[in-house]
Amino acid sequence: MIVAYYQRVLLSEQERAWDSSCGAGFWIETYRRRDDIELVRKLVKSYLSGKSPTYVLGSDCNALELINWFLDVLVEMPIMEVVSLVRDVDYVLKESVENVPQISSYEISTDAILKLLSASERNMDFEEIGYHLNPKGKDASKVARRKYGENCSKFAALLDLVEIKRTAGVSLTNIGKALSVREDCADIYPRLFFKLALFRDFICCSSELHRNKFLATIESLSESTKVRRASAFSVMYSEFCRVGGEVEDETYINKLLWNMRR
């Protein structure tokens, strides 16, 4: 497959300034030659800013080799470079509550759900996912299993690991399929956090614009919901720091987390 991609004629400098129809051969060859790193940076920024893989990678976005190439690019990019790419993305004033992450278990909502769906080779509904992933398993009530499966699936969906459809259930995305067999997932997930606009605001809260937007969204939550979501931001922040992430005002970040738990 990749041989056919490499046979694609590379675009001229003017034509390739930003063309989402470019195939895998164009992107892979561009990155390997290192002759247009800014173009690759635009690609990463576009994806993390909410664009679909089809928009970003073009019609070949379903090719596993292309997806893995993109993940290679992402994991090689220093986490603080990722922050610099998404810092100036335009935002709405306040995020939807559905986009405020909630984590029942970080490992289960990432690694475990990928392995489960990959092994099953079929879609699953929330209750079935909860049956397999809830630590209480079959001893949990039907409602508890469904809620657990829903929470895990929704967090995975925010990272573009799975797709949720009302009638078809939960299935792996192409990003999820690629990650299910990779060994560097732990370093890729924190970079995917930046697909969440609210996490971008959280990390960049030294900026008044980001800080005000984050606070506007958090203050719209009930007190109990705010406490539950604080644990998600705490886990994500810890993972962000683990891969080399830094913030300009760590004291303010900790204050934000503390206020959410009050």
C-alpha positions as CSV (number, residue, x, y, z in Angstrom):
1,M,0.0,0.0,0.0
2,I,2.7,2.5,1.0
3,V,4.5,2.0,-2.3
4,A,1.4,3.3,-4.1
5,Y,1.4,6.3,-1.8
6,Y,5.0,7.1,-2.5
7,Q,4.3,7.1,-6.3
8,R,2.0,10.1,-5.7
9,V,3.5,13.3,-7.3
10,L,4.5,15.8,-4.6
11,L,2.8,19.1,-4.9
12,S,4.7,22.3,-5.6
13,E,5.5,24.7,-2.8
14,Q,2.5,26.9,-3.6
15,E,0.0,24.1,-4.1
16,R,0.9,22.3,-1.0
17,A,0.6,25.3,1.4
18,W,-2.4,23.6,2.9
19,D,-4.2,20.9,1.0
20,S,-6.3,18.5,3.0
21,S,-6.7,16.2,0.0
22,C,-3.0,15.2,0.2
23,G,-2.5,11.5,0.5
24,A,-0.3,9.5,2.9
25,G,2.7,9.6,0.6
26,F,2.7,13.4,0.6
27,W,2.5,13.7,4.4
28,I,5.0,10.9,5.2
29,E,7.5,12.0,2.6
30,T,7.2,15.7,3.7
31,Y,7.9,14.8,7.3
32,R,10.7,12.4,6.5
33,R,12.5,14.9,4.3
34,R,12.0,17.5,7.1
35,D,11.6,20.2,4.4
36,D,8.3,21.6,5.6
37,I,7.9,21.1,9.3
38,E,5.6,24.1,9.5
39,L,3.1,22.3,7.3
40,V,3.2,19.3,9.6
41,R,2.7,21.6,12.6
42,K,-0.4,23.0,10.9
43,L,-1.7,19.5,10.4
44,V,-1.3,18.7,14.2
45,K,-2.8,22.0,15.2
46,S,-5.8,21.5,12.9
47,Y,-6.5,18.0,14.4
48,L,-6.1,19.0,18.0
49,S,-8.3,22.1,17.3
50,G,-11.2,19.8,16.5
51,K,-10.9,19.0,12.9
52,S,-11.7,15.4,11.8
53,P,-9.0,13.0,10.6
54,T,-10.6,13.2,7.1
55,Y,-10.3,17.0,7.0
56,V,-6.7,16.9,8.3
57,L,-5.3,13.9,6.5
58,G,-7.5,13.8,3.4
59,S,-9.2,10.9,1.7
60,D,-6.5,8.4,2.8
61,C,-7.2,9.0,6.5
62,N,-8.5,5.4,7.0
63,A,-5.1,3.9,6.0
64,L,-3.6,2.4,9.1
65,E,-0.1,3.4,8.0
66,L,-1.1,7.0,7.7
67,I,-2.8,7.0,11.1
68,N,0.4,5.5,12.7
69,W,2.5,8.0,10.9
70,F,0.4,10.8,12.3
71,L,0.7,9.3,15.8
72,D,4.5,9.0,15.4
73,V,4.6,12.7,14.5
74,L,2.4,13.6,17.5
75,V,4.4,11.5,20.1
76,E,7.7,12.9,18.8
77,M,6.5,16.5,19.2
78,P,7.5,17.9,22.7
79,I,4.5,18.4,24.8
80,M,5.3,22.1,25.3
81,E,5.4,22.5,21.5
82,V,1.9,21.1,21.4
83,V,0.8,23.7,23.9
84,S,2.3,26.5,21.8
85,L,0.4,25.2,18.8
86,V,-3.0,25.2,20.4
87,R,-2.6,28.2,22.7
88,D,-4.1,30.7,20.2
89,V,-7.0,28.6,18.9
90,D,-10.3,30.5,18.8
91,Y,-12.8,29.5,21.4
92,V,-16.5,29.9,22.1
93,L,-17.1,31.8,25.4
94,K,-18.2,28.7,27.3
95,E,-17.9,25.0,26.7
96,S,-20.9,22.6,26.7
97,V,-21.1,20.5,29.9
98,E,-20.9,17.4,27.8
99,N,-17.3,18.4,26.9
100,V,-16.2,18.6,30.6
101,P,-14.3,15.3,31.2
102,Q,-15.3,12.8,33.8
103,I,-13.1,9.9,34.5
104,S,-14.1,6.8,36.5
105,S,-10.7,5.2,35.9
106,Y,-8.0,6.7,33.7
107,E,-6.5,3.4,32.7
108,I,-9.8,1.8,32.1
109,S,-11.1,4.7,30.0
110,T,-8.1,4.5,27.7
111,D,-6.1,1.3,27.6
112,A,-8.7,-1.1,28.8
113,I,-11.6,0.1,26.6
114,L,-9.3,0.0,23.6
115,K,-8.3,-3.6,24.3
116,L,-11.8,-4.7,25.0
117,L,-13.3,-3.3,21.8
118,S,-10.3,-4.5,19.8
119,A,-10.6,-8.1,21.1
120,S,-14.4,-8.2,20.6
121,E,-14.1,-7.0,17.0
122,R,-17.7,-5.6,17.3
123,N,-19.6,-2.7,18.7
124,M,-20.7,-2.8,22.3
125,D,-23.3,-0.8,24.3
126,F,-22.6,1.0,27.6
127,E,-23.9,-1.8,29.8
128,E,-21.8,-4.5,28.1
129,I,-18.7,-2.3,28.4
130,G,-19.5,-1.7,32.1
131,Y,-20.0,-5.4,32.6
132,H,-16.5,-6.1,31.4
133,L,-14.7,-3.0,32.8
134,N,-16.5,-2.1,36.0
135,P,-14.3,-3.5,38.9
136,K,-17.5,-5.0,40.4
137,G,-18.3,-6.8,37.2
138,K,-21.5,-8.9,37.2
139,D,-22.1,-8.0,40.8
140,A,-22.8,-4.3,39.9
141,S,-26.4,-3.4,39.1
142,K,-27.5,-3.0,35.5
143,V,-27.7,0.8,36.1
144,A,-24.3,0.9,37.6
145,R,-22.8,-1.1,34.8
146,R,-24.4,1.1,32.2
147,K,-23.2,4.4,33.9
148,Y,-19.7,3.1,34.3
149,G,-19.6,2.0,30.6
150,E,-21.0,5.4,29.6
151,N,-18.4,7.4,31.6
152,C,-15.5,5.4,30.2
153,S,-16.8,5.6,26.6
154,K,-17.5,9.3,26.8
155,F,-14.0,10.1,28.0
156,A,-12.5,7.8,25.3
157,A,-14.7,9.6,22.7
158,L,-13.4,13.0,23.8
159,L,-9.9,11.8,23.0
160,D,-11.1,10.4,19.6
161,L,-10.4,6.8,20.7
162,V,-14.0,5.6,20.2
163,E,-17.1,6.7,18.4
164,I,-20.5,6.5,20.1
165,K,-23.7,6.1,18.0
166,R,-27.1,5.9,19.6
167,T,-28.2,2.9,17.6
168,A,-24.9,1.2,16.8
169,G,-23.2,1.5,20.2
170,V,-19.5,2.1,20.8
171,S,-16.8,1.3,18.3
172,L,-13.1,2.1,17.8
173,T,-12.1,5.0,15.6
174,N,-9.2,4.6,13.3
175,I,-7.1,6.4,15.9
176,G,-8.3,3.9,18.5
177,K,-7.6,0.9,16.3
178,A,-4.0,2.1,15.7
179,L,-3.5,2.8,19.4
180,S,-4.9,-0.6,20.5
181,V,-1.7,-2.2,19.2
182,R,0.9,0.5,20.0
183,E,3.2,0.5,23.0
184,D,3.6,4.2,23.3
185,C,0.0,5.1,24.1
186,A,0.8,6.4,27.6
187,D,2.8,9.2,25.9
188,I,0.2,9.9,23.2
189,Y,-2.9,10.2,25.4
190,P,-1.7,13.5,27.1
191,R,-1.2,15.0,23.7
192,L,-4.7,14.0,22.8
193,F,-6.0,15.8,25.9
194,F,-5.6,19.0,23.9
195,K,-8.5,18.0,21.7
196,L,-10.6,19.1,24.7
197,A,-10.9,22.9,24.5
198,L,-11.4,23.1,28.3
199,F,-8.2,21.3,29.0
200,R,-6.4,23.8,26.7
201,D,-7.9,26.6,28.8
202,F,-6.9,24.9,32.0
203,I,-3.3,24.5,31.0
204,C,-3.1,28.0,29.5
205,C,-5.0,29.7,32.3
206,S,-2.2,32.2,32.9
207,S,-3.9,33.9,29.9
208,E,-6.9,36.0,31.0
209,L,-8.9,34.8,28.0
210,H,-8.3,31.1,28.7
211,R,-8.8,31.6,32.5
212,N,-12.2,33.4,32.1
213,K,-13.5,30.8,29.7
214,F,-12.5,27.9,32.0
215,L,-14.1,29.6,35.0
216,A,-17.3,30.4,33.1
217,T,-17.7,26.7,32.2
218,I,-16.8,25.3,35.6
219,E,-19.1,27.8,37.4
220,S,-22.0,26.6,35.4
221,L,-21.7,23.1,36.9
222,S,-23.5,22.0,40.1
223,E,-21.3,21.7,43.2
224,S,-21.4,17.9,43.1
225,T,-20.5,17.7,39.4
226,K,-17.7,20.2,39.9
227,V,-16.1,18.0,42.6
228,R,-16.4,14.9,40.3
229,R,-14.9,16.7,37.4
230,A,-12.0,18.1,39.5
231,S,-10.6,14.6,39.8
232,A,-10.5,14.2,36.0
233,F,-8.5,17.5,35.6
234,S,-6.2,16.4,38.4
235,V,-5.4,13.1,36.7
236,M,-5.0,14.7,33.3
237,Y,-2.7,17.4,34.7
238,S,-0.6,14.8,36.4
239,E,-0.2,12.9,33.1
240,F,0.6,16.1,31.3
241,C,3.4,16.8,33.7
242,R,4.6,13.2,33.5
243,V,5.4,13.7,29.8
244,G,7.3,17.0,30.4
245,G,4.4,19.5,30.5
246,E,4.9,22.7,32.5
247,V,2.6,25.6,33.3
248,E,3.5,29.2,33.9
249,D,1.7,29.4,37.2
250,E,1.5,26.1,39.0
251,T,0.2,27.7,42.2
252,Y,-2.8,29.0,40.3
253,I,-3.5,25.6,38.7
254,N,-3.5,24.0,42.2
255,K,-5.8,26.7,43.4
256,L,-8.2,26.0,40.6
257,L,-8.2,22.3,41.4
258,W,-8.7,23.0,45.1
259,N,-11.6,25.4,44.5
260,M,-13.3,22.8,42.3
261,R,-13.2,20.3,45.1
262,R,-14.7,22.6,47.8
